[in-house]
């Protein structure tokens, strides 16, 4: 565990929850997934979060995934976990994350219930103060804090960042311009590459990349071009890879998770094109479309002769 009070920056890796033929967590596949992200230089690993089917894994599987991540990463980059759901479950998972050696956690929204600002504040406060780990709050669904509540949470040193999955730019401007460098700012919008050009000027210096699980070199090329102001390169990658994949992702509910596994399967990483209900596997038609997009991606933007597996 690290005691550095700073949110990760750069491109953040969110491994999946791979299942074997018996429907259990495939430990070897998860290990390879994490190793692949580390080999490609991603700046942090967020385990058992949205892409890791936080909603569908058991407590035992949750602990197993954290143990594998902490062991494989071995201190090279920060390891964050997903915590959330009802308050008692969230604090228990935060304490488990601390016990198993994670560096911090991303706080996912509470289950179903919508609360007033004071209630959401109290929810986050209870989790943030339950351990000494770094905490990142997640703005989405039924847990969206306004400026005053976020400012109150910054009184706790454990809070290091805010991840936005809402896309309310008016609120983002108010938050970033008022709170500034006290927090790290993470873009957590679905397929964040699509919106990252709008987030960078506000101070968002990191984002979660779903496609990094299978084409991290594209994520890196895109982000580098964006930061360098190479608009032509940005536009090319948009047209060739990012927007076509995003169109498939939006065609079915749950593809935000299962399309990642399909991409990994296509490039030869050991993960089956399966997910737990209510998420469905990628349909054959969309799988074939993704194959064609990735063929173009590797032909036009080669991986510097690195072997995939």
Secondary structure, DSSP 8 states (H G I E B T S, - for coil): ---------EEEE-----B-TTSSB-HHHHHHHHHHHHHTT-SEEEESSTTTTTTT--HHHHHHHHHHHHHHHTTSSEEEEEE-SSHHHHHHHHHHHHHTT-SEEEE---SS----HHHHHHHHHHHHTTSSSEEEEEEBTTB---HHHHHHHTTSTTEEEEEE-S--HHHHHHHHHHHGGGSEEEE-STTGGGTHHHHHTTT--EEE-STHHHHHHHHHHHHHHHHHT-HHHHHHHIIIIIHHHHHHHTTSTTHHHHHHHHHHHHHT-S--S---TTS----HHHHHHHHHHHHHHHHHS--TT----
